[in-house]
């Protein structure tokens, strides 16, 4: 093919031929996005309806009339179900759980990634093996442990037992292995010990992985329903997931209040994921490089 032939070819022909494929791809993305977003939008819309409108035979996407009774009920201090107190309990539990996971998982993962000791491979294998055990099997043992410490009906019961996660150790260990070891070797030659290397070199370089693990741990604790239902007994001490279930009764269900509570529960999750999205993507990408 001569240069004249190439020069005479109409520009943009290849791009034009691929344009239908791009439109199809975008159309598929729009459809899938609609499937995921529609329930969330419906929850928001329902939270601004009257209780009668939420059970109307013909559902509508626009509240008629537009009211805020659901949110007023949630903010009502005289409400039998203290939703705002449940929100505060969930926030304290999720933040405390997340911080504990970051401390235990990062320290254990660094020891398994960089230190040499007897039984290291066996210990790591046992940690990985626990990932294949259904979590519900630990329900009764964890309950007995919590009861022994006197933590029943306290937030300590939903913060501590699940803080040492096998997934967190595995995830952080994979990230630590992907870091260049030359930095740590240079620090050892300068006289630094393992603790100084871990806190001053490894952790600052591990912000993406720590942010990813923090988001996952926060979501896991924030959305947990079964375990708080077992260990939190009194109404004011509940967290949001089991607490919102208390809004249903045998005689009726106030869907506007429940949907308003769902919107309230979704706000921290959306904020955290939006802020940490860049670190989450980087952390997931780098954690699978090596190991």
SEPAFI-944429 format. One record per residue (C-alpha): residue number from 1; x, y, z. Coordinates in pm, whole numbers, plus 50000, padded with zeros to 5 digits. Example, Ala and Ser with C-alpha at 12.3 -4.5 7.8 and 13.67 -1.06 7.14 Angstrom:
REM residues 2
<drengu><nr>1</nr><px>51230</px><py>49550</py><pz>50780</pz></drengu>
<drengu><nr>2</nr><px>51367</px><py>49894</py><pz>50714</pz></drengu>
//
This chain:
REM residues 291
<drengu><nr>1</nr><px>50000</px><py>50000</py><pz>50000</pz></drengu>
<drengu><nr>2</nr><px>50150</px><py>50330</py><pz>49890</pz></drengu>
<drengu><nr>3</nr><px>50165</px><py>50649</py><pz>50090</pz></drengu>
<drengu><nr>4</nr><px>49923</px><py>50810</py><pz>49845</pz></drengu>
<drengu><nr>5</nr><px>49668</px><py>50538</py><pz>49909</pz></drengu>
<drengu><nr>6</nr><px>49699</px><py>50580</py><pz>50285</pz></drengu>
<drengu><nr>7</nr><px>49672</px><py>50957</py><pz>50253</pz></drengu>
<drengu><nr>8</nr><px>49364</px><py>50930</py><pz>50033</pz></drengu>
<drengu><nr>9</nr><px>49176</px><py>50709</py><pz>50281</pz></drengu>
<drengu><nr>10</nr><px>48889</px><py>50907</py><pz>50439</pz></drengu>
<drengu><nr>11</nr><px>48977</px><py>51002</py><pz>50799</pz></drengu>
<drengu><nr>12</nr><px>48774</px><py>50856</py><pz>51078</pz></drengu>
<drengu><nr>13</nr><px>48647</px><py>50553</py><pz>50881</pz></drengu>
<drengu><nr>14</nr><px>48782</px><py>50306</py><pz>51140</pz></drengu>
<drengu><nr>15</nr><px>48638</px><py>50511</py><pz>51422</pz></drengu>
<drengu><nr>16</nr><px>48302</px><py>50533</py><pz>51247</pz></drengu>
<drengu><nr>17</nr><px>48292</px><py>50156</py><pz>51200</pz></drengu>
<drengu><nr>18</nr><px>48348</px><py>50101</py><pz>51572</pz></drengu>
<drengu><nr>19</nr><px>48094</px><py>50360</py><pz>51680</pz></drengu>
<drengu><nr>20</nr><px>47794</px><py>50118</py><pz>51689</pz></drengu>
<drengu><nr>21</nr><px>47990</px><py>49885</py><pz>51919</pz></drengu>
<drengu><nr>22</nr><px>48057</px><py>50171</py><pz>52159</pz></drengu>
<drengu><nr>23</nr><px>47689</px><py>50266</py><pz>52159</pz></drengu>
<drengu><nr>24</nr><px>47594</px><py>49907</py><pz>52239</pz></drengu>
<drengu><nr>25</nr><px>47844</px><py>49896</py><pz>52524</pz></drengu>
<drengu><nr>26</nr><px>47716</px><py>50223</py><pz>52671</pz></drengu>
<drengu><nr>27</nr><px>47357</px><py>50109</py><pz>52631</pz></drengu>
<drengu><nr>28</nr><px>47432</px><py>49788</py><pz>52821</pz></drengu>
<drengu><nr>29</nr><px>47603</px><py>49988</py><pz>53097</pz></drengu>
<drengu><nr>30</nr><px>47300</px><py>50218</py><pz>53125</pz></drengu>
<drengu><nr>31</nr><px>47066</px><py>49918</py><pz>53155</pz></drengu>
<drengu><nr>32</nr><px>47277</px><py>49750</py><pz>53424</pz></drengu>
<drengu><nr>33</nr><px>47315</px><py>50080</py><pz>53611</pz></drengu>
<drengu><nr>34</nr><px>46938</px><py>50128</py><pz>53606</pz></drengu>
<drengu><nr>35</nr><px>46889</px><py>49784</py><pz>53761</pz></drengu>
<drengu><nr>36</nr><px>47128</px><py>49868</py><pz>54045</pz></drengu>
<drengu><nr>37</nr><px>47015</px><py>50228</py><pz>54103</pz></drengu>
<drengu><nr>38</nr><px>46639</px><py>50177</py><pz>54073</pz></drengu>
<drengu><nr>39</nr><px>46592</px><py>50014</py><pz>54420</pz></drengu>
<drengu><nr>40</nr><px>46789</px><py>50293</py><pz>54585</pz></drengu>
<drengu><nr>41</nr><px>46588</px><py>50561</py><pz>54403</pz></drengu>
<drengu><nr>42</nr><px>46265</px><py>50383</py><pz>54498</pz></drengu>
<drengu><nr>43</nr><px>46373</px><py>50380</py><pz>54863</pz></drengu>
<drengu><nr>44</nr><px>46435</px><py>50756</py><pz>54856</pz></drengu>
<drengu><nr>45</nr><px>46104</px><py>50824</py><pz>54681</pz></drengu>
<drengu><nr>46</nr><px>45909</px><py>50605</py><pz>54923</pz></drengu>
<drengu><nr>47</nr><px>46062</px><py>50781</py><pz>55223</pz></drengu>
<drengu><nr>48</nr><px>45889</px><py>51105</py><pz>55111</pz></drengu>
<drengu><nr>49</nr><px>45544</px><py>50949</py><pz>55072</pz></drengu>
<drengu><nr>50</nr><px>45259</px><py>50923</py><pz>55315</pz></drengu>
<drengu><nr>51</nr><px>45207</px><py>50583</py><pz>55472</pz></drengu>
<drengu><nr>52</nr><px>44891</px><py>50537</py><pz>55267</pz></drengu>
<drengu><nr>53</nr><px>45069</px><py>50623</py><pz>54942</pz></drengu>
<drengu><nr>54</nr><px>45340</px><py>50361</py><pz>55008</pz></drengu>
<drengu><nr>55</nr><px>45079</px><py>50084</py><pz>54993</pz></drengu>
<drengu><nr>56</nr><px>44873</px><py>50224</py><pz>54704</pz></drengu>
<drengu><nr>57</nr><px>44759</px><py>49976</py><pz>54440</pz></drengu>
<drengu><nr>58</nr><px>44926</px><py>50183</py><pz>54167</pz></drengu>
<drengu><nr>59</nr><px>45282</px><py>50273</py><pz>54267</pz></drengu>
<drengu><nr>60</nr><px>45418</px><py>50610</py><pz>54157</pz></drengu>
<drengu><nr>61</nr><px>45774</px><py>50735</py><pz>54119</pz></drengu>
<drengu><nr>62</nr><px>45679</px><py>51089</py><pz>54223</pz></drengu>
<drengu><nr>63</nr><px>45547</px><py>51134</py><pz>54579</pz></drengu>
<drengu><nr>64</nr><px>45196</px><py>51277</py><pz>54579</pz></drengu>
<drengu><nr>65</nr><px>45187</px><py>51455</py><pz>54816</pz></drengu>
<drengu><nr>66</nr><px>45553</px><py>51516</py><pz>54900</pz></drengu>
<drengu><nr>67</nr><px>45588</px><py>51484</py><pz>55278</pz></drengu>
<drengu><nr>68</nr><px>45866</px><py>51432</py><pz>55531</pz></drengu>
<drengu><nr>69</nr><px>45669</px><py>51240</py><pz>55791</pz></drengu>
<drengu><nr>70</nr><px>45908</px><py>50946</py><pz>55778</pz></drengu>
<drengu><nr>71</nr><px>46206</px><py>51163</py><pz>55869</pz></drengu>
<drengu><nr>72</nr><px>46005</px><py>51350</py><pz>56132</pz></drengu>
<drengu><nr>73</nr><px>45922</px><py>51019</py><pz>56299</pz></drengu>
<drengu><nr>74</nr><px>46289</px><py>50919</py><pz>56299</pz></drengu>
<drengu><nr>75</nr><px>46393</px><py>51250</py><pz>56458</pz></drengu>
<drengu><nr>76</nr><px>46114</px><py>51235</py><pz>56716</pz></drengu>
<drengu><nr>77</nr><px>46280</px><py>51189</py><pz>57060</pz></drengu>
<drengu><nr>78</nr><px>45957</px><py>51043</py><pz>57199</pz></drengu>
<drengu><nr>79</nr><px>45957</px><py>50758</py><pz>56945</pz></drengu>
<drengu><nr>80</nr><px>45952</px><py>50412</py><pz>57099</pz></drengu>
<drengu><nr>81</nr><px>46219</px><py>50305</py><pz>56851</pz></drengu>
<drengu><nr>82</nr><px>46519</px><py>50545</py><pz>56886</pz></drengu>
<drengu><nr>83</nr><px>46647</px><py>50534</py><pz>56528</pz></drengu>
<drengu><nr>84</nr><px>46903</px><py>50811</py><pz>56582</pz></drengu>
<drengu><nr>85</nr><px>47042</px><py>50622</py><pz>56882</pz></drengu>
<drengu><nr>86</nr><px>47070</px><py>50311</py><pz>56666</pz></drengu>
<drengu><nr>87</nr><px>47253</px><py>50519</py><pz>56406</pz></drengu>
<drengu><nr>88</nr><px>47499</px><py>50641</py><pz>56669</pz></drengu>
<drengu><nr>89</nr><px>47549</px><py>50285</py><pz>56797</pz></drengu>
<drengu><nr>90</nr><px>47619</px><py>50162</py><pz>56445</pz></drengu>
<drengu><nr>91</nr><px>47867</px><py>50444</py><pz>56384</pz></drengu>
<drengu><nr>92</nr><px>48057</px><py>50372</py><pz>56708</pz></drengu>
<drengu><nr>93</nr><px>48055</px><py>49999</py><pz>56640</pz></drengu>
<drengu><nr>94</nr><px>48166</px><py>50027</py><pz>56278</pz></drengu>
<drengu><nr>95</nr><px>48444</px><py>50278</py><pz>56349</pz></drengu>
<drengu><nr>96</nr><px>48572</px><py>50081</py><pz>56650</pz></drengu>
<drengu><nr>97</nr><px>48559</px><py>49755</py><pz>56456</pz></drengu>
<drengu><nr>98</nr><px>48741</px><py>49909</py><pz>56159</pz></drengu>
<drengu><nr>99</nr><px>49024</px><py>50051</py><pz>56370</pz></drengu>
<drengu><nr>100</nr><px>49068</px><py>49720</py><pz>56551</pz></drengu>
<drengu><nr>101</nr><px>49078</px><py>49527</py><pz>56223</pz></drengu>
<drengu><nr>102</nr><px>49340</px><py>49762</py><pz>56078</pz></drengu>
<drengu><nr>103</nr><px>49565</px><py>49719</py><pz>56382</pz></drengu>
<drengu><nr>104</nr><px>49538</px><py>49340</py><pz>56416</pz></drengu>
<drengu><nr>105</nr><px>49540</px><py>49258</py><pz>56043</pz></drengu>
<drengu><nr>106</nr><px>49832</px><py>49485</py><pz>55952</pz></drengu>
<drengu><nr>107</nr><px>50054</px><py>49362</py><pz>56235</pz></drengu>
<drengu><nr>108</nr><px>49980</px><py>48994</py><pz>56174</pz></drengu>
<drengu><nr>109</nr><px>50018</px><py>49036</py><pz>55799</pz></drengu>
<drengu><nr>110</nr><px>50358</px><py>49206</py><pz>55830</pz></drengu>
<drengu><nr>111</nr><px>50488</px><py>48924</py><pz>56049</pz></drengu>
<drengu><nr>112</nr><px>50370</px><py>48666</py><pz>55795</pz></drengu>
<drengu><nr>113</nr><px>50507</px><py>48863</py><pz>55499</pz></drengu>
<drengu><nr>114</nr><px>50850</px><py>48970</py><pz>55622</pz></drengu>
<drengu><nr>115</nr><px>50951</px><py>48786</py><pz>55940</pz></drengu>
<drengu><nr>116</nr><px>51087</px><py>48431</py><pz>55960</pz></drengu>
<drengu><nr>117</nr><px>50979</px><py>48207</py><pz>56247</pz></drengu>
<drengu><nr>118</nr><px>50898</px><py>47842</py><pz>56307</pz></drengu>
<drengu><nr>119</nr><px>50556</px><py>47737</py><pz>56183</pz></drengu>
<drengu><nr>120</nr><px>50505</px><py>48046</py><pz>55968</pz></drengu>
<drengu><nr>121</nr><px>50372</px><py>47859</py><pz>55664</pz></drengu>
<drengu><nr>122</nr><px>50152</px><py>47636</py><pz>55879</pz></drengu>
<drengu><nr>123</nr><px>50007</px><py>47936</py><pz>56060</pz></drengu>
<drengu><nr>124</nr><px>49934</px><py>48117</py><pz>55734</pz></drengu>
<drengu><nr>125</nr><px>49771</px><py>47803</py><pz>55594</pz></drengu>
<drengu><nr>126</nr><px>49547</px><py>47771</py><pz>55900</pz></drengu>
<drengu><nr>127</nr><px>49444</px><py>48135</py><pz>55868</pz></drengu>
<drengu><nr>128</nr><px>49355</px><py>48086</py><pz>55503</pz></drengu>
<drengu><nr>129</nr><px>49167</px><py>47764</py><pz>55588</pz></drengu>
<drengu><nr>130</nr><px>48929</px><py>47956</py><pz>55815</pz></drengu>
<drengu><nr>131</nr><px>48807</px><py>48149</py><pz>55510</pz></drengu>
<drengu><nr>132</nr><px>48636</px><py>47829</py><pz>55392</pz></drengu>
<drengu><nr>133</nr><px>48440</px><py>47785</py><pz>55718</pz></drengu>
<drengu><nr>134</nr><px>48088</px><py>47935</py><pz>55716</pz></drengu>
<drengu><nr>135</nr><px>48081</px><py>48229</py><pz>55960</pz></drengu>
<drengu><nr>136</nr><px>47760</px><py>48106</py><pz>56123</pz></drengu>
<drengu><nr>137</nr><px>47957</px><py>47816</py><pz>56276</pz></drengu>
<drengu><nr>138</nr><px>48137</px><py>48067</py><pz>56500</pz></drengu>
<drengu><nr>139</nr><px>47809</px><py>48207</py><pz>56630</pz></drengu>
<drengu><nr>140</nr><px>47779</px><py>47997</py><pz>56946</pz></drengu>
<drengu><nr>141</nr><px>48153</px><py>47997</py><pz>57039</pz></drengu>
<drengu><nr>142</nr><px>48169</px><py>48375</py><pz>56998</pz></drengu>
<drengu><nr>143</nr><px>47852</px><py>48417</py><pz>57204</pz></drengu>
<drengu><nr>144</nr><px>47999</px><py>48209</py><pz>57489</pz></drengu>
<drengu><nr>145</nr><px>48320</px><py>48414</py><pz>57480</pz></drengu>
<drengu><nr>146</nr><px>48129</px><py>48742</py><pz>57483</pz></drengu>
<drengu><nr>147</nr><px>47912</px><py>48618</py><pz>57769</pz></drengu>
<drengu><nr>148</nr><px>48223</px><py>48519</py><pz>57966</pz></drengu>
<drengu><nr>149</nr><px>48359</px><py>48873</py><pz>57940</pz></drengu>
<drengu><nr>150</nr><px>48022</px><py>49021</py><pz>58036</pz></drengu>
<drengu><nr>151</nr><px>47980</px><py>49204</py><pz>57706</pz></drengu>
<drengu><nr>152</nr><px>47625</px><py>49092</py><pz>57628</pz></drengu>
<drengu><nr>153</nr><px>47407</px><py>49393</py><pz>57537</pz></drengu>
<drengu><nr>154</nr><px>47710</px><py>49620</py><pz>57496</pz></drengu>
<drengu><nr>155</nr><px>47881</px><py>49755</py><pz>57185</pz></drengu>
<drengu><nr>156</nr><px>48198</px><py>49565</py><pz>57277</pz></drengu>
<drengu><nr>157</nr><px>48012</px><py>49251</py><pz>57172</pz></drengu>
<drengu><nr>158</nr><px>47984</px><py>49375</py><pz>56813</pz></drengu>
<drengu><nr>159</nr><px>48329</px><py>49538</py><pz>56793</pz></drengu>
<drengu><nr>160</nr><px>48577</px><py>49284</py><pz>56928</pz></drengu>
<drengu><nr>161</nr><px>48479</px><py>48925</py><pz>56829</pz></drengu>
<drengu><nr>162</nr><px>48508</px><py>48976</py><pz>56453</pz></drengu>
<drengu><nr>163</nr><px>48806</px><py>49213</py><pz>56467</pz></drengu>
<drengu><nr>164</nr><px>49071</px><py>48949</py><pz>56389</pz></drengu>
<drengu><nr>165</nr><px>48962</px><py>48860</py><pz>56036</pz></drengu>
<drengu><nr>166</nr><px>49140</px><py>48603</py><pz>55821</pz></drengu>
<drengu><nr>167</nr><px>49054</px><py>48800</py><pz>55508</pz></drengu>
<drengu><nr>168</nr><px>49216</px><py>49114</py><pz>55650</pz></drengu>
<drengu><nr>169</nr><px>49538</px><py>48928</py><pz>55729</pz></drengu>
<drengu><nr>170</nr><px>49546</px><py>48764</py><pz>55386</pz></drengu>
<drengu><nr>171</nr><px>49468</px><py>49090</py><pz>55205</pz></drengu>
<drengu><nr>172</nr><px>49732</px><py>49296</py><pz>55386</pz></drengu>
<drengu><nr>173</nr><px>49990</px><py>49018</py><pz>55359</pz></drengu>
<drengu><nr>174</nr><px>49949</px><py>49012</py><pz>54981</pz></drengu>
<drengu><nr>175</nr><px>50000</px><py>49388</py><pz>54968</pz></drengu>
<drengu><nr>176</nr><px>50308</px><py>49382</py><pz>55193</pz></drengu>
<drengu><nr>177</nr><px>50467</px><py>49113</py><pz>54976</pz></drengu>
<drengu><nr>178</nr><px>50421</px><py>49336</py><pz>54670</pz></drengu>
<drengu><nr>179</nr><px>50623</px><py>49619</py><pz>54829</pz></drengu>
<drengu><nr>180</nr><px>50991</px><py>49640</py><pz>54730</pz></drengu>
<drengu><nr>181</nr><px>51194</px><py>49473</py><pz>55004</pz></drengu>
<drengu><nr>182</nr><px>51499</px><py>49686</py><pz>54923</pz></drengu>
<drengu><nr>183</nr><px>51352</px><py>49976</py><pz>55123</pz></drengu>
<drengu><nr>184</nr><px>51328</px><py>49760</py><pz>55435</pz></drengu>
<drengu><nr>185</nr><px>51675</px><py>49613</py><pz>55385</pz></drengu>
<drengu><nr>186</nr><px>51821</px><py>49963</py><pz>55361</pz></drengu>
<drengu><nr>187</nr><px>51646</px><py>50059</py><pz>55684</pz></drengu>
<drengu><nr>188</nr><px>51783</px><py>49747</py><pz>55856</pz></drengu>
<drengu><nr>189</nr><px>52133</px><py>49843</py><pz>55750</pz></drengu>
<drengu><nr>190</nr><px>52077</px><py>50187</py><pz>55903</pz></drengu>
<drengu><nr>191</nr><px>51992</px><py>50023</py><pz>56235</pz></drengu>
<drengu><nr>192</nr><px>51612</px><py>50031</py><pz>56229</pz></drengu>
<drengu><nr>193</nr><px>51423</px><py>49745</py><pz>56393</pz></drengu>
<drengu><nr>194</nr><px>51115</px><py>49572</py><pz>56255</pz></drengu>
<drengu><nr>195</nr><px>50875</px><py>49795</py><pz>56449</pz></drengu>
<drengu><nr>196</nr><px>51033</px><py>50113</py><pz>56314</pz></drengu>
<drengu><nr>197</nr><px>51030</px><py>49972</py><pz>55960</pz></drengu>
<drengu><nr>198</nr><px>50668</px><py>49868</py><pz>55997</pz></drengu>
<drengu><nr>199</nr><px>50542</px><py>50200</py><pz>56134</pz></drengu>
<drengu><nr>200</nr><px>50764</px><py>50444</py><pz>55942</pz></drengu>
<drengu><nr>201</nr><px>50808</px><py>50275</py><pz>55604</pz></drengu>
<drengu><nr>202</nr><px>50558</px><py>49996</py><pz>55541</pz></drengu>
<drengu><nr>203</nr><px>50239</px><py>50157</py><pz>55677</pz></drengu>
<drengu><nr>204</nr><px>50284</px><py>50491</py><pz>55495</pz></drengu>
<drengu><nr>205</nr><px>50329</px><py>50298</py><pz>55169</pz></drengu>
<drengu><nr>206</nr><px>50021</px><py>50086</py><pz>55243</pz></drengu>
<drengu><nr>207</nr><px>49757</px><py>50360</py><pz>55247</pz></drengu>
<drengu><nr>208</nr><px>49565</px><py>50214</py><pz>54947</pz></drengu>
<drengu><nr>209</nr><px>49542</px><py>49869</py><pz>55107</pz></drengu>
<drengu><nr>210</nr><px>49456</px><py>50011</py><pz>55449</pz></drengu>
<drengu><nr>211</nr><px>49184</px><py>50229</py><pz>55296</pz></drengu>
<drengu><nr>212</nr><px>49040</px><py>49931</py><pz>55109</pz></drengu>
<drengu><nr>213</nr><px>49038</px><py>49712</py><pz>55420</pz></drengu>
<drengu><nr>214</nr><px>48888</px><py>49997</py><pz>55623</pz></drengu>
<drengu><nr>215</nr><px>48599</px><py>50038</py><pz>55378</pz></drengu>
<drengu><nr>216</nr><px>48530</px><py>49664</py><pz>55363</pz></drengu>
<drengu><nr>217</nr><px>48547</px><py>49628</py><pz>55742</pz></drengu>
<drengu><nr>218</nr><px>48321</px><py>49929</py><pz>55797</pz></drengu>
<drengu><nr>219</nr><px>48062</px><py>49795</py><pz>55553</pz></drengu>
<drengu><nr>220</nr><px>48075</px><py>49447</py><pz>55703</pz></drengu>
<drengu><nr>221</nr><px>48008</px><py>49576</py><pz>56054</pz></drengu>
<drengu><nr>222</nr><px>47764</px><py>49847</py><pz>55949</pz></drengu>
<drengu><nr>223</nr><px>47544</px><py>49602</py><pz>55757</pz></drengu>
<drengu><nr>224</nr><px>47569</px><py>49312</py><pz>56004</pz></drengu>
<drengu><nr>225</nr><px>47227</px><py>49193</py><pz>56113</pz></drengu>
<drengu><nr>226</nr><px>47250</px><py>48843</py><pz>56262</pz></drengu>
<drengu><nr>227</nr><px>47527</px><py>48885</py><pz>56521</pz></drengu>
<drengu><nr>228</nr><px>47394</px><py>49211</py><pz>56678</pz></drengu>
<drengu><nr>229</nr><px>47051</px><py>49050</py><pz>56691</pz></drengu>
<drengu><nr>230</nr><px>47195</px><py>48778</py><pz>56918</pz></drengu>
<drengu><nr>231</nr><px>47411</px><py>48985</py><pz>57153</pz></drengu>
<drengu><nr>232</nr><px>47221</px><py>49317</py><pz>57176</pz></drengu>
<drengu><nr>233</nr><px>46908</px><py>49270</py><pz>57383</pz></drengu>
<drengu><nr>234</nr><px>46760</px><py>49602</py><pz>57491</pz></drengu>
<drengu><nr>235</nr><px>46608</px><py>49843</py><pz>57236</pz></drengu>
<drengu><nr>236</nr><px>46832</px><py>50149</py><pz>57292</pz></drengu>
<drengu><nr>237</nr><px>47148</px><py>49937</py><pz>57254</pz></drengu>
<drengu><nr>238</nr><px>47060</px><py>49800</py><pz>56907</pz></drengu>
<drengu><nr>239</nr><px>47243</px><py>49893</py><pz>56590</pz></drengu>
<drengu><nr>240</nr><px>47062</px><py>50005</py><pz>56275</pz></drengu>
<drengu><nr>241</nr><px>47009</px><py>49673</py><pz>56086</pz></drengu>
<drengu><nr>242</nr><px>46833</px><py>49487</py><pz>56369</pz></drengu>
<drengu><nr>243</nr><px>46682</px><py>49812</py><pz>56494</pz></drengu>
<drengu><nr>244</nr><px>46507</px><py>49893</py><pz>56166</pz></drengu>
<drengu><nr>245</nr><px>46348</px><py>49549</py><pz>56172</pz></drengu>
<drengu><nr>246</nr><px>46177</px><py>49655</py><pz>56497</pz></drengu>
<drengu><nr>247</nr><px>45977</px><py>49914</py><pz>56302</pz></drengu>
<drengu><nr>248</nr><px>45761</px><py>49635</py><pz>56163</pz></drengu>
<drengu><nr>249</nr><px>45476</px><py>49505</py><pz>56373</pz></drengu>
<drengu><nr>250</nr><px>45211</px><py>49236</py><pz>56356</pz></drengu>
<drengu><nr>251</nr><px>44940</px><py>49494</py><pz>56288</pz></drengu>
<drengu><nr>252</nr><px>45105</px><py>49711</py><pz>56027</pz></drengu>
<drengu><nr>253</nr><px>45424</px><py>49845</py><pz>55879</pz></drengu>
<drengu><nr>254</nr><px>45517</px><py>50210</py><pz>55839</pz></drengu>
<drengu><nr>255</nr><px>45709</px><py>50183</py><pz>55512</pz></drengu>
<drengu><nr>256</nr><px>45785</px><py>50554</py><pz>55495</pz></drengu>
<drengu><nr>257</nr><px>45968</px><py>50540</py><pz>55829</pz></drengu>
<drengu><nr>258</nr><px>46152</px><py>50220</py><pz>55732</pz></drengu>
<drengu><nr>259</nr><px>46261</px><py>50370</py><pz>55399</pz></drengu>
<drengu><nr>260</nr><px>46372</px><py>50689</py><pz>55574</pz></drengu>
<drengu><nr>261</nr><px>46580</px><py>50474</py><pz>55807</pz></drengu>
<drengu><nr>262</nr><px>46724</px><py>50296</py><pz>55504</pz></drengu>
<drengu><nr>263</nr><px>46823</px><py>50628</py><pz>55349</pz></drengu>
<drengu><nr>264</nr><px>46985</px><py>50732</py><pz>55677</pz></drengu>
<drengu><nr>265</nr><px>47177</px><py>50403</py><pz>55688</pz></drengu>
<drengu><nr>266</nr><px>47299</px><py>50449</py><pz>55329</pz></drengu>
<drengu><nr>267</nr><px>47447</px><py>50796</py><pz>55374</pz></drengu>
<drengu><nr>268</nr><px>47770</px><py>50700</py><pz>55560</pz></drengu>
<drengu><nr>269</nr><px>47833</px><py>50413</py><pz>55319</pz></drengu>
<drengu><nr>270</nr><px>47804</px><py>50637</py><pz>55013</pz></drengu>
<drengu><nr>271</nr><px>48023</px><py>50907</py><pz>55167</pz></drengu>
<drengu><nr>272</nr><px>48297</px><py>50664</py><pz>55269</pz></drengu>
<drengu><nr>273</nr><px>48305</px><py>50484</py><pz>54937</pz></drengu>
<drengu><nr>274</nr><px>48307</px><py>50811</py><pz>54742</pz></drengu>
<drengu><nr>275</nr><px>48599</px><py>50947</py><pz>54944</pz></drengu>
<drengu><nr>276</nr><px>48800</px><py>50622</py><pz>54941</pz></drengu>
<drengu><nr>277</nr><px>48716</px><py>50502</py><pz>54589</pz></drengu>
<drengu><nr>278</nr><px>49057</px><py>50587</py><pz>54442</pz></drengu>
<drengu><nr>279</nr><px>49240</px><py>50408</py><pz>54725</pz></drengu>
<drengu><nr>280</nr><px>49010</px><py>50106</py><pz>54701</pz></drengu>
<drengu><nr>281</nr><px>49080</px><py>50056</py><pz>54330</pz></drengu>
<drengu><nr>282</nr><px>49455</px><py>50099</py><pz>54380</pz></drengu>
<drengu><nr>283</nr><px>49462</px><py>49871</py><pz>54682</pz></drengu>
<drengu><nr>284</nr><px>49273</px><py>49588</py><pz>54512</pz></drengu>
<drengu><nr>285</nr><px>49491</px><py>49618</py><pz>54201</pz></drengu>
<drengu><nr>286</nr><px>49822</px><py>49610</py><pz>54391</pz></drengu>
<drengu><nr>287</nr><px>49728</px><py>49337</py><pz>54639</pz></drengu>
<drengu><nr>288</nr><px>49721</px><py>49075</py><pz>54364</pz></drengu>
<drengu><nr>289</nr><px>50058</px><py>49154</py><pz>54209</pz></drengu>
<drengu><nr>290</nr><px>50272</px><py>48911</py><pz>54399</pz></drengu>
<drengu><nr>291</nr><px>50265</px><py>48642</py><pz>54664</pz></drengu>
//
